[in-house]
Amino acid sequence: MATSKETKELEERGIKALESIANSLGDINDWLYELDADLWSERLEWYLNEFYQIAKSKTVGTSNRPTRESERIQENTETQGEEGNS
């Protein structure tokens, strides 16, 4: 009789775990549909190219990344306000 009770508890835990996984996947799905693709397209293209270059050269540490000088600097609005007050 104890084994049937343990089996029932295990089944309930399994069902709760599957429901939790389903909820998480649903949240990820919703997030992906709400993603602004135009905003992320250039950044995503850069990351995919970076991955391709690393995979192509089969090196982990180095790649032919653009130099730091070519990065775009995005100033935070909070830091802009603090610099103006100084």
C-alpha positions as CSV (number, residue, x, y, z in Angstrom):
1,M,0.0,0.0,0.0
2,A,2.9,2.3,0.7
3,T,4.3,1.9,-2.8
4,S,1.0,3.0,-4.4
5,K,1.1,6.1,-2.3
6,E,4.7,6.8,-3.2
7,T,3.9,6.2,-6.9
8,K,1.0,8.6,-6.8
9,E,3.2,11.3,-5.1
10,L,5.9,10.8,-7.8
11,E,3.3,11.1,-10.5
12,E,1.9,14.4,-9.0
13,R,5.5,15.8,-8.7
14,G,6.1,14.8,-12.4
15,I,2.9,16.6,-13.5
16,K,3.8,19.7,-11.5
17,A,7.3,19.7,-13.1
18,L,5.9,19.3,-16.6
19,E,3.4,22.2,-16.0
20,S,6.3,24.4,-14.8
21,I,8.3,23.5,-17.9
22,A,5.3,24.3,-20.1
23,N,4.8,27.7,-18.4
24,S,8.5,28.5,-18.9
25,L,8.4,27.6,-22.6
26,G,5.2,29.7,-23.0
27,D,6.9,32.7,-21.4
28,I,9.9,32.3,-23.7
29,N,7.6,32.0,-26.7
30,D,5.8,35.2,-25.7
31,W,9.1,37.0,-25.3
32,L,10.3,36.0,-28.7
33,Y,7.1,37.1,-30.4
34,E,7.3,40.5,-28.6
35,L,11.0,41.0,-29.6
36,D,11.6,44.0,-31.8
37,A,13.4,42.4,-34.7
38,D,14.4,45.6,-36.5
39,L,16.2,46.8,-33.3
40,W,18.0,43.6,-32.8
41,S,18.8,42.7,-36.5
42,E,22.1,44.5,-36.7
43,R,23.3,43.3,-33.3
44,L,22.2,39.7,-34.0
45,E,24.0,39.9,-37.4
46,W,27.2,40.9,-35.6
47,Y,27.0,38.1,-33.0
48,L,26.2,35.5,-35.7
49,N,29.2,36.7,-37.7
50,E,31.4,36.5,-34.6
51,F,30.2,32.9,-34.0
52,Y,30.9,32.0,-37.6
53,Q,34.4,33.5,-37.5
54,I,35.3,31.6,-34.3
55,A,33.8,28.3,-35.6
56,K,35.5,28.7,-39.0
57,S,38.9,29.3,-37.4
58,K,38.3,26.7,-34.7
59,T,39.9,28.9,-32.0
60,V,38.3,29.8,-28.7
61,G,40.3,32.8,-27.5
62,T,40.9,35.0,-30.5
63,S,39.1,36.0,-33.6
64,N,39.2,38.8,-36.1
65,R,36.9,41.0,-34.2
66,P,36.6,44.7,-35.0
67,T,38.8,46.9,-32.8
68,R,37.4,48.6,-29.7
69,E,37.6,52.0,-31.6
70,S,34.9,50.9,-34.0
71,E,32.4,50.2,-31.3
72,R,29.4,52.5,-31.0
73,I,29.2,54.1,-27.6
74,Q,25.7,54.2,-26.2
75,E,25.6,56.7,-23.4
76,N,23.2,56.0,-20.6
77,T,20.7,58.7,-19.9
78,E,21.5,58.5,-16.1
79,T,25.2,59.2,-16.7
80,Q,24.4,62.0,-19.1
81,G,22.4,63.7,-16.4
82,E,25.1,63.2,-13.8
83,E,27.8,64.7,-16.0
84,G,25.7,67.7,-16.6
85,N,25.3,68.3,-12.9
86,S,29.0,68.1,-12.2
